[in-house]
Amino acid sequence: MKKHRSMSVSALLGLAVLAALTLAACQGGEKAAAPAPAAEKVAAPAVEEPTLEALYGILGKGEAENSGIVDLAKGENELVVTYHFYEARKKGLEERIGPDMAPKIQALYRKFKSIDRVVFKVDVFERRDVIEWRNYCSFATTRRLIDETNWTSLLLKDFFKVVLELKYAE
């Protein structure tokens, strides 16, 4: 009888040890399969969204006698920017708009990698008794246009020949 009892106790102890080892191995395997939290943070960098406030630092804030952005609308696949170009002289606006806007547009595409297409509506200063603005033109730019051209050098001279969908106000 003693022999039978010691075998049962030994068998139970053996099963208990086997169960403990199996449980430990399963839990260790789950921990190894789970990704490290630090790796997740590195893999998904935050993408900055273009906002009116963020664009002030690139395009300038259009107010009174300063050229810059005054409004931003977001479409499904594009941004629409209303830009006030301040210039008291009315002659030769095209020659002055290009050098003002070309480097700003290039900086916009460099900072915001998610932007593909931007439509610019350009208003110019019209002085009467009070400061007023009138629509001068609208045009579009795309990331492809920026990437395929020598943007700054080309647009300083031929800005309105290179931009897309140029329309002058009537």
C-alpha positions, 0 to 999 in steps of 0.5 A, a space after each residue: 500500500 505504501 508503494 501505491 501511495 508514494 507513486 500517486 504523490 509522485 505523479 501529482 507532483 510531476 503533473 504540478 511541475 509540468 503544468 507550472 512549466 507549461 504556464 510559464 512558457 506560454 506567458 513568456 511567449 506572449 510577452 516576447 510576441 508583444 511589440 515594445 511600446 517604444 518601437 511603436 512611437 518611433 514607427 508612427 511619427 506625428 504629421 503636422 497638419 497645416 493650419 492658418 496659424 502654422 502658415 503665418 510663420 511661412 507665408 506671413 500674416 496679411 494685415 494692413 500693410 503686410 503681405 501674407 495669408 488671410 484665410 485658409 480653406 481645406 478641400 478634399 485634396 487641396 488647400 485654398 489660400 487667400 493671400 494679400 499682396 501688399 504693394 502700393 505701386 500698381 504697375 509691374 505687379 507680376 514682377 513683384 509677386 513672383 519673388 515674394 511668393 516663390 520662396 514662401 511656396 517652396 517652404 510650404 511644401 518643404 514643411 508640410 509633406 502631406 500637402 499635394 495641391 494648393 490653390 492661391 487666391 491673390 488679392 492686391 492692395 487698393 487704396 482709396 479712403 480706407 484700405 481695400 483689397 481686390 482680387 488680382 488672380 488665382 493659380 494652383 501649385 502641386 508637389 509634382 510641379 515643385 519637385 520637377 522644377 528648379 522652383 525658386 530660380 525659375 519662378 523668380 523670373 517666370 512665376 506666372 508662366 509656370 504656375 497652373 490654372 492661372 486666372 486673372 480677375 476681370 
